[in-house]
Amino acid sequence: MISLLSLIAAATIVFLIGSICIVIAPVKIKAGIALSLVFIYGCGSSLLAYHALTGAPLEMVIADTTLFGDIPLRIDALSAFFILIINFTLFTGGLYGANYMRTYREQKANLSFHWILFIIFHLSMLAVCVIQNGLAFLVAWEIMSLSSMLLVIFEHYKPETLRAGVNYLIQMHVSVVLLTLGVIGLFTHTGSFDFAAAGQLNPAAVLPIFACFFVGFALKAGLNIGILPLNTWLPQAHPAAPAHISGMMSGVMIKLGIYGILRMILLFPLTENQNYLRIGWALLGVAAASGIYGIMLAIIQHNLKKLLAYSSIENIGIIGMGIGLGLIGLGMDNVMLASAGFLSALLHTLNHALFKSLLFYTAGTVYHATHSLKMESLGGLFKKIPQTASLFLLGALAICGFPPFNGFISEFLLYSGLYQGILHASPVASVLLMLAILSLVLIGGLALLGFTKAFGVVFLGKERQPLSSDNTGETFGNLLPLYVIGVFILSIGLFPSAFVRLLSQPVALFVPQFSFTAFTSGSTLLGTLQHVSWSVTGLIAMSGGVLLIRHFITSPRLQSVSPTWGCGYVGDAAKMQYTANSFVRMYRKLAESVLLVQRTKVEIKEVFPQKIMHYETHIGDILETNLIDQPLVWTKRLFASFHFLQNGKIQNYILYGIVFMLTVALLTWLKLL
């Protein structure tokens, strides 16, 4: 078998040749070259991942490097699972992006730079999953963050895009600082940068170093830790980036924060049950709070991609709840509870990568057709882009947890794990688990409200403005990757056992007693879920058949079309329908006490007989405003108070130097220096 080192050398050569080809190639084939390289890297790394998932993990060491010393490279079942998700999402995203970026050819955008960064982004994420040397890992992590930031600011000439990119870069470097502290702590106590050395840490050092890694990875994942606003970069970066970059960042990049958390759980010696219970309960609580907060903000957004970005925070919360439940199961020595927790977390990681990338890609097609993502100006698009609307509906149903789609399987596994915990826990723990179930129910209900609003306002009703052109973006190249993702969404819902088998090895790393047959036989939970999915599929097929028969019976009849009754007001029907704000008015009024909602008066013209005023709402993130923006304002005011020192007078600057030297001399004479 070819060594891993040989593959790395070959990949480097291919990258260099491919980058040169992208630079010198005509603009029409740049994307094709990049996509070919992604396909090559994807096939090679997926083959290695397949061997690891079938029980043959790979390991090698690049010995005695100048900068990092020995660099261990390991592909176990956990790495392999994330590698497969990365490859699938990057390939479908690249396929969609190749068509999406055609509109930028006429603008003479730097597409060469974009596609080279795209390849670097792919390789850096694969490296993060493989490298086990702390210093080399930080380099790969930094390359991933920088390349993704540069991909986000592709339209850097827009001030809001540049602002989002800078904000993202700053917060990612907070993550890097925390991870660096963790690596330094690991080296200080073990004398090694190898992550495997974490098993040699003394008990007193385990939790502080683990906390540095945990919070650093949580920042990348977009998970709120208590009052720390660790996800404020996410709703700014995703709307600013091109659609395929948004889909890949939400689909896989933020999941590498989840990968990091899971990796640290495996590596650190949290051998005492109390440690598992403390971390598990804390993670379950903050993940539930983060999920609720994310979906509460998603509902009131007016920008479609911003709604999807906040929804990512919600789904990261669900994944975090699964990991927390798995840790609680380990602390209770309950195999079924731990298995259900980690299985639901890993499966929802895959599911979210599928339906969230699908939703971002459909949002990109909406933007291509209308040049707008503001829901207040959209509407009636189902008639213009019916396939995109249907695919968005598919993704929305999946993310809300409806059968027979994939989100139903992973969320129900989490529900069942929480119920199992209630049966075997103490009274106090049972109450906490019931609160977790209530949180999950609330998240699901709010998600249903948010995506009903998104689909209804954007795709149904009357169009509020005409399309920018006849080219709607519904081409074969654009739709093909979306249909491929849709097939996987349905497949997981209809055949969950096949995908749980894929997860057997990763779950067994956390729960060695995990039994595949205990979850997949027809009389157990997963078998029941499969029966539910098939029953719902049959009901949908039967309903479709009835509608088809009705269509054939009623189609010969004459149909009359008349104006909609205007309740005494004859006006523009498009302006009199529900807007994104009015659709959730009751919810917004209830949530105003905990969310930052500002309203301004605007005059409505040419609708009603006389002039009237209406309110426009502007949504803010209360955590970002109070914990980031306000302290920055105070800091700016503090430094502004010292502006008198920089007055442009040379005499004063000379005086500052003299005063400084006299002060140093005085302190030296007093032996204070």
Secondary structure as the mmCIF struct_conf table of DSSP 4:
data_model
#
loop_
_struct_conf.conf_type_id
_struct_conf.id
_struct_conf.beg_label_comp_id
_struct_conf.beg_label_asym_id
_struct_conf.beg_label_seq_id
_struct_conf.end_label_comp_id
_struct_conf.end_label_asym_id
_struct_conf.end_label_seq_id
HELX_RH_AL_P HELX_RH_AL_P1 LEU A 4 ILE A 24
BEND BEND1 ALA A 25 ALA A 25
HELX_RH_3T_P HELX_RH_3T_P1 VAL A 27 ILE A 29
HELX_RH_AL_P HELX_RH_AL_P2 LYS A 30 LEU A 53
TURN_TY1_P TURN_TY1_P1 THR A 54 GLY A 55
STRN STRN1 LEU A 58 THR A 65
TURN_TY1_P TURN_TY1_P2 THR A 66 PHE A 68
STRN STRN2 GLY A 69 ILE A 75
HELX_RH_AL_P HELX_RH_AL_P3 ALA A 77 TYR A 100
HELX_RH_3T_P HELX_RH_3T_P2 MET A 101 TYR A 104
TURN_TY1_P TURN_TY1_P3 ARG A 105 LYS A 108
HELX_RH_AL_P HELX_RH_AL_P4 LEU A 111 VAL A 130
STRN STRN3 ILE A 131 ILE A 131
STRN STRN4 ASN A 133 ASN A 133
HELX_RH_AL_P HELX_RH_AL_P5 GLY A 134 VAL A 152
HELX_RH_3T_P HELX_RH_3T_P3 ILE A 153 GLU A 155
TURN_TY1_P TURN_TY1_P4 HIS A 156 TYR A 157
BEND BEND2 LYS A 158 LYS A 158
HELX_RH_AL_P HELX_RH_AL_P6 PRO A 159 THR A 190
BEND BEND3 GLY A 191 GLY A 191
STRN STRN5 ASP A 194 ASP A 194
HELX_RH_3T_P HELX_RH_3T_P4 PHE A 195 GLN A 200
HELX_RH_AL_P HELX_RH_AL_P7 PRO A 203 ALA A 221
TURN_TY1_P TURN_TY1_P5 GLY A 222 GLY A 222
STRN STRN6 ILE A 225 ILE A 225
TURN_TY1_P TURN_TY1_P6 GLY A 226 ILE A 227
STRN STRN7 LEU A 228 LEU A 228
TURN_TY1_P TURN_TY1_P7 LEU A 230 TRP A 233
HELX_RH_AL_P HELX_RH_AL_P8 LEU A 234 ALA A 240
BEND BEND4 ALA A 241 ALA A 241
HELX_RH_AL_P HELX_RH_AL_P9 ALA A 243 MET A 248
HELX_RH_PI_P HELX_RH_PI_P1 MET A 249 MET A 253
TURN_TY1_P TURN_TY1_P8 ILE A 254 ILE A 254
HELX_RH_AL_P HELX_RH_AL_P10 LYS A 255 LEU A 267
BEND BEND5 PHE A 268 PHE A 268
BEND BEND6 GLU A 272 GLU A 272
HELX_RH_AL_P HELX_RH_AL_P11 ASN A 273 ILE A 299
TURN_TY1_P TURN_TY1_P9 ILE A 300 ILE A 300
BEND BEND7 HIS A 302 HIS A 302
STRN STRN8 ASN A 303 ASN A 303
HELX_RH_AL_P HELX_RH_AL_P12 LEU A 304 GLY A 331
TURN_TY1_P TURN_TY1_P10 MET A 332 ASP A 333
HELX_RH_AL_P HELX_RH_AL_P13 VAL A 335 THR A 370
BEND BEND8 HIS A 371 HIS A 371
STRN STRN9 LYS A 374 LYS A 374
HELX_RH_3T_P HELX_RH_3T_P5 MET A 375 SER A 377
TURN_TY1_P TURN_TY1_P11 LEU A 381 LYS A 384
BEND BEND9 ILE A 385 ILE A 385
HELX_RH_AL_P HELX_RH_AL_P14 PRO A 386 ILE A 399
TURN_TY1_P TURN_TY1_P12 CYS A 400 GLY A 401
TURN_TY1_P TURN_TY1_P13 PRO A 403 PRO A 404
BEND BEND10 PHE A 405 PHE A 405
HELX_RH_AL_P HELX_RH_AL_P15 ASN A 406 HIS A 424
BEND BEND11 ALA A 425 ALA A 425
HELX_RH_AL_P HELX_RH_AL_P16 PRO A 427 PHE A 459
BEND BEND12 LEU A 460 GLY A 461
BEND BEND13 ARG A 464 GLN A 465
BEND BEND14 SER A 468 ASP A 470
BEND BEND15 GLY A 473 GLY A 473
HELX_RH_AL_P HELX_RH_AL_P17 PHE A 476 LEU A 494
HELX_RH_AL_P HELX_RH_AL_P18 PRO A 496 LEU A 502
TURN_TY1_P TURN_TY1_P14 LEU A 503 LEU A 503
HELX_RH_AL_P HELX_RH_AL_P19 SER A 504 PHE A 510
TURN_TY1_P TURN_TY1_P15 PRO A 512 GLN A 513
HELX_RH_AL_P HELX_RH_AL_P20 PHE A 516 THR A 520
BEND BEND16 SER A 521 SER A 521
TURN_TY1_P TURN_TY1_P16 GLY A 522 SER A 523
BEND BEND17 THR A 524 THR A 524
HELX_RH_AL_P HELX_RH_AL_P21 LEU A 525 THR A 554
TURN_TY1_P TURN_TY1_P17 SER A 555 PRO A 556
BEND BEND18 ARG A 557 ARG A 557
HELX_LH_PP_P HELX_LH_PP_P1 PRO A 563 TRP A 565
TURN_TY1_P TURN_TY1_P18 CYS A 567 GLY A 568
TURN_TY1_P TURN_TY1_P19 ALA A 573 LYS A 575
BEND BEND19 MET A 576 GLN A 577
HELX_RH_AL_P HELX_RH_AL_P22 ALA A 580 PHE A 583
TURN_TY1_P TURN_TY1_P20 VAL A 584 VAL A 584
HELX_RH_AL_P HELX_RH_AL_P23 ARG A 585 ALA A 591
TURN_TY1_P TURN_TY1_P21 GLU A 592 VAL A 594
BEND BEND20 LEU A 595 LEU A 595
STRN STRN10 LEU A 596 ILE A 604
BEND BEND21 GLU A 606 GLN A 610
STRN STRN11 ILE A 612 GLY A 620
HELX_RH_AL_P HELX_RH_AL_P24 ILE A 622 GLU A 624
HELX_RH_PI_P HELX_RH_PI_P2 THR A 625 ASP A 629
HELX_RH_AL_P HELX_RH_AL_P25 GLN A 630 ALA A 640
TURN_TY1_P TURN_TY1_P22 SER A 641 PHE A 642
HELX_RH_3T_P HELX_RH_3T_P6 HIS A 643 LEU A 645
BEND BEND22 GLY A 648 GLY A 648
HELX_RH_AL_P HELX_RH_AL_P26 ILE A 650 TRP A 669
TURN_TY1_P TURN_TY1_P23 LEU A 670 LYS A 671
#
